[in-house]
């Protein structure tokens, strides 16, 4: 079963932007269909997410680590208008954090969720 997660600070940013979980779920579905904006290497991907009531061009950029079809972890997000891209140091840090989250065992993942380090993204099942 696919799990979609987000880091605690991503969840805070997301709440401040009033970005619903449904937008993240849609982004993951698009990625599973092959629509990836950028593969930054080290299981780190950039995915555009539409602003609620708007389009993707004026929307957000999200960075997430993914093991396609298995686990997705949203790590960082920002409005496109704020900055064009992340720095090389930010990229390295996100790749490292993402790799750690992708490699968590079931028990460690459960602990990360319990402690609030990671938060589950709730998707309405289309099935």
ZAROZA-406516 format. One record per residue: x negated, y, z of N, C-alpha, C, O in turn. Coordinates in steps of 0.1 Angstrom, whole numbers, plus 2048, in hexadecimal, padded with zeros to 3 digits. Example, Ala and Ser with C-alpha at 12.3 -4.5 7.8 and 13.67 -1.06 7.14 Angstrom:
77C7C784E7857D384E77C7DF84E7727DF855/7807EA8477777F584777F80084F77A80B850/
***
This chain:
7F87F48008008008007F780D8007ED80D807/7FB8167F87F38227F77F582B80380182D808/7EB8308097EC8398147E78478107DC84880A/7EF8518137EB85F8107EA86681D7F3867825/7DE86C81F7DB87282C7D688082A7D288481E/7D58888357CF8958347C88988417CB89384B/7BD8A083F7B58A484B7BD8AE8537C68B584E/7BB8AE8607C28B78697C28C68647CC8CD864/7B68CA8607B58D885C7BB8DB84E7C08E684C/7BC8D08467C48D28397D28D383D7D98DB837/7D78CB8467E58CB84A7E98D984F7F48DE84D/7E08DF8577E28ED85C7E38F78517EC8FF850/7DA8F68477DA8FF83C7E78FD8347ED907830/7EA8F08327F68ED82A8038F383080C8F882A/8048F283E8108F784581090784381B90C841/80590D84480491C84380892083580D92B833/80691882B80991B81D81891681981C91980E/81E91082382C90A82082C90181583590080D/8218F98148208EF8098258E280E8208DC817/8308DC8088368D080D82E8C380A8268C3800/82F8B98128298AC80F82C8A78018248A07FB/8398AA7FD83D8A57F08348A97E58328A27DB/82E8B57E68248BA7DC8188B27DC8128AF7D1/8138AE7E88078A57E880A8977E38028917DC/8168927E581A8857E081B8857D181687C7CA/8208907CC8218927BD8128927B781088C7AD/8098997BE7FB89A7B97F588C7B97EE8897AF/7F88847C37F28767C37F886E7B87F18667B1/80586F7B680C8687AB80686C79D803863795/80387979C7FD87D78F7EF87778E7EB873783/7E78777997DA8717987DA8637947D285E78D/7E485B79A7E584D7977E984B7887E7840783/7EF8557827F28557747E785A76B7E885A75F/7DC85D7717D086176A7CE8707687C5875762/7D787876E7D688776E7CD88C7797D288F784/7C088D7777B78927817B189E77B7AC89F770/7B08A97837AB8B677E79C8B577E7968BA774/7958AF7887878AE7877828A37917878A279C/77989B78C77389079476589779875C898790/76489A7A57588A17AA74D8977AE74289B7B3/74F88A7AD7468807B074787C7BF74D8847C7/7428717C374386C7D175186B7D675486E7E1/75A8667CD7698647D07708717D477B8717DA/76A87D7D077088A7D377788F7C677088F7BB/7838937C778B8987BB7918A67BE7948A97CA/7928AE7B37998BA7B47A78B87AD7A78B37A2/7B18BC7B47BF8BB7AE7C78C77B17C88CC7BC/7CC8CD7A67D58D87A77E28D47AC7E88CA7A8/7E88DD7B57F58DA7BA7FD8E77B87F98F27BB/8098E67B38128F17B18168F87BE8198F17C8/8179057BD81D90D7C982C90A7C983290A7BE/8329087D58409067D58489117CD84691D7D0/85090D7C38579177BB84F91D7B08549267A9/8439197AF83A91E7A483391379D83690779E/82A91779482290D78C81590A79281091079C/80E90178B8008FD78F7F690878D7EC90A794/7F89107827ED91A77E7EB9247897E092978B/7F69287907F593279B7F592B7A97F89317B3/7F391E7A97F59167B57E89147BD7E091D7BF/7E79087C27DC9047CB7D28FB7C57D68F47BB/7C68FB7CA7BD8F07C77BB8E87D37B98ED7DE/7BC8DB7D27B98D27DD7AE8C97DA7AB8C67CE/7A68C67E479B8BD7E379E8B17EB7A18B27F7/79D8A57E57A08997ED79788E7E979288D7DE/7958857F278E8797F079886E7ED7A386D7F3/7958667E379E85B7DF79884F7DB78D84E7D4/79E8447DF79B8377D97A88337D27B282F7D8/7A88367C57B48357BD7BD8297C07B881D7C1/7CA82B7C37D38217C57D381B7D37DA8127D7/7CA8217DC7C881C7E97CA8277F47D48277FB/7C08307F57C083A7FF7BC8477F97B28497F2/7C48517FD7C285F7F97C18688057C986780E/7B78708067B58798127B388780D7A988B808/7BD8908107BC89E80D7B38A48177B58A4823/7A88AB81279E8B181B79E8C081C79B8C5826/7A18C681079F8D58107A98DA8057AB8D47FB/7AE8E68087B78ED7FE7B58FC7FF7B1901809/7B89027F37B79117F37BF9167E77C090F7DD/7C49227E87CB9287DD7C192B7D27B692F7D5/7C59297C57BC92B7BA7B89397BA7AC93C7B6/7C09437BF7BD9517BF7B19547C97AB95E7C8/7AF94C7D37A594E7DD79794C7D878E9547DB/7959417D178893E7CC7899347C179292C7C0/77F9357B877F92C7AC77B91E7B07819147AB/77091D7B876B9107BB76490F7C976391A7CF/7619037CD75A9027DA74A9027D77469007CC/7439057E17349057E072F8F77E07368ED7E3/7228F57DC71C8E87DC71B8E27EA71D8D67EB/7198EA7F47188E68027268E18067278D680D/7318E880373E8E48067418D77FF7478CE805/73D8D57F37408C97EB7398BD7F273F8B37F4/72D8BF7F67258B47FD72C8B080A72D8A480D/7308BA8127378B881F7448B081D7478A7824/74C8B58137598AE8107578A080B75E89780E/74C89E8027498907FE74688780974B87C80A/73E88C81373A88481E74688182774987582A/74E88B82A75A88983376487F82C769876832/76688281F76F87981876B86B817773862819/75E86881575985B81575B85482375F848823/75985B82E75C85683B76A85283C76D847841/77385B83878285883978684C83178F844834/78084B82578484081C77F83282178582881E/77483382876E82682D77382283B76F818840/77C82A84178182684E78881884E790815845/78581085878C80385979B80685D79E812861/7A37FC85D7B17FE8617B280386F7BA80C872/7AA7FD8787AA8018867A58108887AC81888F/79B81388179582188279F82B87C7A0836881/7A58278717AF83086B7BB8328747C083E876/7BF82887B7CA8298857C68338907CF83B894/7BA8328957B583A89F7B484989A7B88528A2/7B084B88E7AF8598887BD85F8877BE86B889/7C78578847D485C8837DA85F8917E0869893/7D785689B7DC8588A87D68658AF7DD86C8B6/7C98678AC7C28738B27C58808AA7C288A8AF/7CB87F89F7CF88B8977C489088E7C589A888/7B988888C7AE88C8837B488B8757B189486D/7BC8818727C387F8667D287F8687D687B873/7D988485E7E888585F7ED87E8537E8880848/7F78768557FD86F84A80687984180D881847/80587783480E87F82B81A87682981986B825/82687C82B83287482983987781C83C882818/83A86C81483F86D80684D86680684F85C80D/85686C7FF8638667FD86085B7F385A85D7E8/86484F7F68628447ED86C8447E18788467E3/8668447D586F8457C98758377C687E8367BE/87082D7CD87481F7C988181C7D18868117CF/
***
